[in-house]
């Protein structure tokens, strides 16, 4: 996946014109998730204790997936392991679907 479509996807909460509080939650969760990826990348390079994949996936599911998308591109971390990416994109779809329901309601269904 190229950088531009991923960046556009990461901007989904803002594109939906979500309330400021929702955008703040996504921003904070994304910063935390990006930091988790960075720490895990550092541990991988230094052969230290790694962050469990489940933790990275849960951080993404908990509104941190925009930060995870950026970390995967900028840090080149967790961007080629197919089994992880399948679960990652499932969590993105779940979170994005819930976000759309939260912001737009069910009127558009």
Secondary structure as the mmCIF struct_conf table of DSSP 4:
data_model
#
loop_
_struct_conf.conf_type_id
_struct_conf.id
_struct_conf.beg_label_comp_id
_struct_conf.beg_label_asym_id
_struct_conf.beg_label_seq_id
_struct_conf.end_label_comp_id
_struct_conf.end_label_asym_id
_struct_conf.end_label_seq_id
HELX_RH_AL_P HELX_RH_AL_P1 UNK A 3 UNK A 10
TURN_TY1_P TURN_TY1_P1 UNK A 11 UNK A 11
HELX_RH_AL_P HELX_RH_AL_P2 UNK A 12 UNK A 15
TURN_TY1_P TURN_TY1_P2 UNK A 16 UNK A 17
HELX_RH_AL_P HELX_RH_AL_P3 UNK A 20 UNK A 46
TURN_TY1_P TURN_TY1_P3 UNK A 47 UNK A 47
HELX_LH_PP_P HELX_LH_PP_P1 UNK A 49 UNK A 52
HELX_RH_AL_P HELX_RH_AL_P4 UNK A 53 UNK A 59
HELX_RH_PI_P HELX_RH_PI_P1 UNK A 60 UNK A 64
HELX_RH_AL_P HELX_RH_AL_P5 UNK A 65 UNK A 74
BEND BEND1 UNK A 75 UNK A 75
BEND BEND2 UNK A 78 UNK A 80
HELX_RH_AL_P HELX_RH_AL_P6 UNK A 82 UNK A 104
TURN_TY1_P TURN_TY1_P4 UNK A 105 UNK A 108
#
